[in-house]
Amino acid sequence: PKVTVTKRDGLPAGVRNQAYLARHVQAYLAAWPKMQVAKDLRQFEEAVKALDVPPGKGPSYLALEVLTPVFSQVASAGIRSQAVGDLATAKVVALEFRARTGRLPKSLAGIGVKATDPFTGKPYGYRVEGNGFRIWSVGQDRVDDGGKTRQEAGRLPAGSPQSYDEVVRYPRPRTS
């Protein structure tokens, strides 16, 4: 069989590709045991963020340094998805309570909502507002902004694009 040799380093292309792949896989294999025992998405996210990117020069190392943060965003997206689903479920439970009793619940725990904010492990925020309510997760920045939405936050701080809470409201505010 014909072996393709690169002019740049003199290595067969297949060997170079295997070395490139090995660098990428090495970091993930080192973190895999921690990822497997993660009990929730927060622990999984921490394991991914703790990936040890081997120091080095060259395009394959640069690619690894660029791609590792991208892969860590998968866990963050999973956590956000769980929070959004939990918030929608809590809203439905609160509205069912209102339909049965004619009043809004005083707390989520009081109506049997046991789900906790996957960003913190603490209960979701809840507040009655007039004839409605607001339920929130602290969001990706893990700072409780008291149920402030992206629109209410107005101008977001530089370097913190997720600086707001994930919020569901009833009734939904009218948009102008």
HUMOGI-V229460 format. One record per helix or strand of 2 or more residues. SS is the DSSP state (2 for helix, 1 for strand). FROM is the first residue (numbers start at 1). TO is the last residue. If there is no record, write none. Layout:
SS;FROM;TO  SS;FROM;TO
This chain:
2;13;36  2;41;49  2;59;101  2;109;111  1;125;129  1;132;137  2;150;153  1;166;170
